[in-house]
Amino acid sequence: MSNMVLGNMNSLVFDHRSQEWAIFKSRFGQFCLVNDITEDTDKAGVKRRGILLSALVEDTYRVARDLALPTALEETAYATLIKKFDEHFETKRCGFVERYHFYKAEQRPGEELSEWAARVRRLAQFCGFTSELEMALRDRFVLGLENPKEKEKLFAESISALSFSEALKIAQSVRCARLAIRSSGGSSAGVGATSEVFALSPAATESKKVKCSVCGYYNHSKQQCKFAEYSCKKCGKKGHLNRVCRSKTRSANFLVEDTDDICEDLTM
C-alpha cells in the first residue's frame, strides 16, 4: 500500500453518545477499502484494529475497553471487536414500533416530494417488510401526501399498476404543473389547464362541458368514470360520490359532513 493515505482520517471519529455505529462502520469500511486495507492485505486485522481504536473518542474507547475484558483492548482480534461493537452499539429495535411509526408518517409542510419519498424508505428500513415492501412504500407515500390535488390524481390511478417510483413521478408532475399555472398569474387559460392536469381519464373524449354525474368533474363521461363503483358517504348508495349527492337524507352508516374534497369522498 502507498504511504499516502486517501481520505480524511481526522474526520474518521466515532462517539457512541452522538453518532450511529452502523453509519460509522460503513464509513470506516470505505476508508479501509480505498486505502487497500482488506482481508487480503491485513490478514491479522492489526492495521484495521489500530485505525478503528484510534478513531474512538475517549469515552467510547473506555466502553470498548470494558467490552473487551478480560482481554486487553489492543490484543483483541479485529473481528471480535466488530462483533462486540455490533452487539453493544447497534440500536435495539422493535418491529411493531417501527411499523407504527411507518404507518402514521405523513408528509411534513414544506417537505419536498423527493424528501418525503426518501423518508418513507428510511422508515421502512427496520419494519421487516419482505415481498410486500414495494406495496407498503407506495401506499404510505400516497396516503401520507400533504397536498389533496396530488393525492387526488394518484387516487384515480389503477392500484394494481401503480408502483412506488411511478407514484412519485406522477405527484411531481402534478406539483410542477400546479406551480407553473400559479406562476402564470392564474389567467383564464390557466383554469382550463388545471382541469386537464387533474383529468380522471387522459383518454376522455367527451366534451368538457359534459359534467359526470358520478364524481362531478367535466372532462369525462359517466361511463368512463373510475368512481362508478364507489358508494356515497351521504346516502350510502353506489354509483356517485358525496360531492354530487342530491339526497336530503343521510344513511346511518355514513354520517359525514358535506365536502368538496374528493379525498374525503372515496369510501367503498
C-alpha positions as CSV (number, residue, x, y, z in Angstrom):
1,M,0.0,0.0,0.0
2,S,1.2,3.5,-0.8
3,N,2.3,5.7,2.2
4,M,-0.2,8.3,1.0
5,V,-3.5,8.0,2.9
6,L,-6.7,8.5,0.9
7,G,-9.5,10.2,2.8
8,N,-9.5,12.4,5.8
9,M,-8.5,10.4,8.9
10,N,-9.3,13.4,11.1
11,S,-13.0,13.2,10.2
12,L,-13.0,9.4,11.0
13,V,-14.1,9.8,14.6
14,F,-16.7,7.7,16.5
15,D,-18.5,9.0,19.6
16,H,-21.2,6.5,20.6
17,R,-23.1,9.2,22.5
18,S,-23.9,11.2,19.4
19,Q,-23.2,9.0,16.4
20,E,-24.8,5.9,14.8
21,W,-22.5,2.9,14.9
22,A,-23.9,1.5,11.6
23,I,-23.1,4.7,9.7
24,F,-19.6,4.9,11.2
25,K,-19.0,1.3,10.5
26,S,-19.9,1.8,6.8
27,R,-17.7,4.9,6.5
28,F,-14.8,3.0,8.2
29,G,-15.1,0.1,5.7
30,Q,-15.0,2.5,2.8
31,F,-11.9,4.3,4.3
32,C,-10.1,0.9,4.6
33,L,-11.2,-0.1,1.1
34,V,-9.8,3.0,-0.7
35,N,-6.6,2.6,1.2
36,D,-6.3,-1.1,0.2
37,I,-6.6,-2.3,3.8
38,T,-8.6,-5.5,3.3
39,E,-8.8,-9.1,4.4
40,D,-6.0,-9.9,1.9
41,T,-3.6,-7.1,2.8
42,D,-4.3,-7.2,6.5
43,K,-5.0,-10.8,7.3
44,A,-4.4,-10.5,11.0
45,G,-6.5,-7.3,11.2
46,V,-3.8,-5.4,13.0
47,K,-4.0,-2.3,10.8
48,R,-7.8,-2.2,10.9
49,R,-7.9,-2.7,14.6
50,G,-5.3,0.1,15.1
51,I,-7.3,2.6,12.8
52,L,-10.6,1.6,14.5
53,L,-9.3,2.2,18.0
54,S,-7.6,5.4,17.1
55,A,-10.9,6.7,15.8
56,L,-12.7,6.3,19.1
57,V,-13.2,9.3,21.4
58,E,-12.1,8.8,25.0
59,D,-15.5,7.8,26.5
60,T,-16.1,5.4,23.6
61,Y,-12.6,4.0,24.0
62,R,-13.4,3.4,27.7
63,V,-16.6,1.5,26.8
64,A,-14.7,-0.6,24.2
65,R,-12.0,-1.5,26.8
66,D,-14.7,-2.7,29.2
67,L,-16.3,-4.7,26.4
68,A,-13.0,-6.5,25.6
69,L,-12.3,-7.6,29.2
70,P,-10.6,-9.7,30.4
71,T,-8.6,-9.4,27.1
72,A,-6.6,-6.2,26.7
73,L,-8.3,-4.0,24.0
74,E,-5.1,-3.8,21.9
75,E,-4.8,-7.6,21.9
76,T,-8.4,-8.3,21.0
77,A,-8.9,-9.6,17.4
78,Y,-10.4,-7.1,15.0
79,A,-13.3,-9.4,14.1
80,T,-14.1,-9.8,17.7
81,L,-14.1,-6.1,18.3
82,I,-16.5,-5.6,15.4
83,K,-18.8,-8.3,16.8
84,K,-18.8,-6.8,20.3
85,F,-19.4,-3.3,18.9
86,D,-22.3,-4.6,16.8
87,E,-23.9,-6.2,19.8
88,H,-23.4,-3.2,22.1
89,F,-23.8,-0.1,19.9
90,E,-26.5,-1.2,17.5
91,T,-29.8,0.2,18.4
92,K,-32.3,-2.5,19.6
93,R,-35.5,-2.2,17.5
94,C,-39.0,-3.5,17.9
95,G,-40.6,-4.4,14.6
96,F,-44.1,-3.4,15.7
97,V,-42.9,0.0,16.9
98,E,-41.1,0.6,13.6
99,R,-44.2,-0.3,11.7
100,Y,-46.3,2.0,13.9
101,H,-44.1,5.0,13.1
102,F,-44.1,4.0,9.4
103,Y,-47.9,3.8,9.1
104,K,-48.6,7.0,11.0
105,A,-46.0,9.1,9.0
106,E,-47.2,11.9,6.8
107,Q,-45.6,14.4,4.6
108,R,-44.5,17.5,6.5
109,P,-45.4,21.0,5.5
110,G,-42.7,22.3,3.1
111,E,-41.2,18.8,2.7
112,E,-40.3,18.1,-1.0
113,L,-41.8,15.1,-2.6
114,S,-38.4,13.5,-3.1
115,E,-37.6,14.1,0.6
116,W,-40.9,12.6,1.6
117,A,-40.2,9.5,-0.6
118,A,-36.7,9.1,0.9
119,R,-38.2,9.4,4.4
120,V,-40.7,6.7,3.6
121,R,-37.9,4.4,2.6
122,R,-35.9,5.2,5.7
123,L,-38.9,4.5,8.0
124,A,-39.4,1.1,6.3
125,Q,-35.8,0.1,6.8
126,F,-36.5,-1.8,10.1
127,C,-40.1,-2.8,9.5
128,G,-39.3,-6.3,8.3
129,F,-41.2,-5.9,5.0
130,T,-40.2,-8.6,2.5
131,S,-42.2,-9.2,-0.6
132,E,-44.7,-6.5,0.4
133,L,-42.1,-3.8,0.6
134,E,-42.9,-2.1,-2.7
135,M,-46.6,-2.0,-2.0
136,A,-46.1,-0.7,1.5
137,L,-43.8,2.1,0.3
138,R,-46.3,3.1,-2.4
139,D,-49.3,3.1,-0.1
140,R,-47.6,5.1,2.7
141,F,-46.3,7.6,0.1
142,V,-49.7,8.2,-1.5
143,L,-51.8,8.2,1.7
144,G,-49.4,10.4,3.5
145,L,-49.2,13.1,0.9
146,E,-50.0,16.6,2.2
147,N,-51.5,18.2,-0.9
148,P,-55.0,17.0,-1.8
149,K,-54.6,17.6,-5.5
150,E,-51.6,15.3,-5.8
151,K,-53.4,12.7,-3.7
152,E,-56.5,13.0,-5.8
153,K,-54.6,12.4,-9.0
154,L,-53.0,9.3,-7.6
155,F,-56.3,8.0,-6.2
156,A,-57.5,8.0,-9.8
157,E,-54.7,5.6,-10.9
158,S,-55.1,1.9,-11.0
159,I,-53.8,0.4,-7.7
160,S,-52.7,-2.8,-9.4
161,A,-50.5,-1.0,-11.9
162,L,-49.1,1.9,-9.8
163,S,-45.6,1.4,-8.5
164,F,-43.8,3.5,-5.8
165,S,-41.5,5.1,-8.3
166,E,-44.4,5.9,-10.7
167,A,-46.4,7.4,-7.9
168,L,-43.5,9.8,-7.1
169,K,-43.2,10.8,-10.8
170,I,-46.9,11.5,-11.1
171,A,-47.0,13.5,-7.9
172,Q,-44.0,15.5,-9.1
173,S,-45.6,16.2,-12.5
174,V,-48.8,17.4,-10.8
175,R,-46.9,19.7,-8.5
176,C,-44.8,21.1,-11.4
177,A,-47.9,21.8,-13.4
178,R,-49.7,23.4,-10.4
179,L,-46.7,25.7,-9.7
180,A,-46.4,26.6,-13.4
181,I,-50.1,27.6,-13.5
182,R,-49.8,29.6,-10.3
183,S,-46.7,31.5,-11.7
184,S,-48.6,32.3,-14.8
185,G,-50.8,34.6,-12.8
186,G,-54.0,32.5,-12.7
187,S,-55.2,33.5,-16.2
188,S,-58.3,32.0,-17.7
189,A,-56.0,29.8,-19.8
190,G,-54.6,28.5,-16.6
191,V,-58.0,27.5,-15.3
192,G,-58.5,25.3,-18.4
193,A,-55.1,23.8,-18.0
194,T,-55.9,22.9,-14.4
195,S,-58.8,20.8,-15.4
196,E,-56.6,19.0,-17.9
197,V,-53.9,18.3,-15.3
198,F,-56.4,16.7,-12.9
199,A,-58.4,14.8,-15.5
200,L,-59.5,11.5,-14.2
201,S,-59.1,9.9,-17.6
202,P,-56.4,11.1,-20.1
203,A,-58.3,9.3,-22.9
204,A,-61.5,11.1,-22.2
205,T,-63.0,12.4,-25.5
206,E,-66.3,13.8,-24.2
207,S,-66.9,17.5,-24.3
208,K,-65.5,19.3,-21.2
209,K,-68.9,20.9,-20.8
210,V,-70.5,17.5,-20.0
211,K,-70.5,17.0,-16.2
212,C,-70.1,13.5,-14.9
213,S,-73.0,12.6,-12.6
214,V,-70.8,10.2,-10.6
215,C,-68.0,12.5,-9.4
216,G,-68.9,16.0,-10.7
217,Y,-65.9,16.6,-13.0
218,Y,-66.3,17.8,-16.6
219,N,-63.7,16.0,-18.6
220,H,-65.2,12.6,-18.9
221,S,-68.5,10.8,-19.1
222,K,-70.3,8.7,-16.6
223,Q,-69.4,5.5,-18.4
224,Q,-65.7,6.4,-18.2
225,C,-65.7,7.4,-14.5
226,K,-63.3,5.4,-12.3
227,F,-65.5,6.1,-9.3
228,A,-68.7,4.4,-10.6
229,E,-68.4,1.5,-8.1
230,Y,-67.9,3.8,-5.1
231,S,-70.6,4.3,-2.5
232,C,-71.8,7.7,-1.5
233,K,-70.8,8.7,2.1
234,K,-74.0,10.7,2.4
235,C,-76.8,8.4,1.3
236,G,-74.9,5.1,1.1
237,K,-75.9,4.3,-2.5
238,K,-73.4,3.1,-5.0
239,G,-72.8,5.0,-8.3
240,H,-72.0,8.5,-7.2
241,L,-69.9,10.4,-4.6
242,N,-70.9,12.6,-1.8
243,R,-69.9,15.8,-3.6
244,V,-72.7,15.3,-6.2
245,C,-75.3,13.6,-4.0
246,R,-78.8,15.1,-4.2
247,S,-80.3,13.1,-1.4
248,K,-81.6,15.2,1.6
249,T,-81.3,12.3,4.0
250,R,-78.2,10.6,5.3
251,S,-77.5,6.9,5.7
252,A,-77.0,5.8,9.3
253,N,-73.8,4.2,8.2
254,F,-72.4,7.3,6.5
255,L,-72.6,10.2,9.0
256,V,-70.2,12.7,7.5
257,E,-70.1,16.4,6.7
258,D,-70.6,17.7,3.2
259,T,-67.3,18.2,1.5
260,D,-65.9,19.0,-1.9
261,D,-62.6,17.2,-1.2
262,I,-62.6,14.0,-3.3
263,C,-60.0,12.6,-0.9
264,E,-62.6,12.5,1.9
265,D,-65.2,11.1,-0.6
266,L,-63.7,7.8,-1.6
267,T,-65.3,5.2,0.5
268,M,-66.5,1.9,-1.0
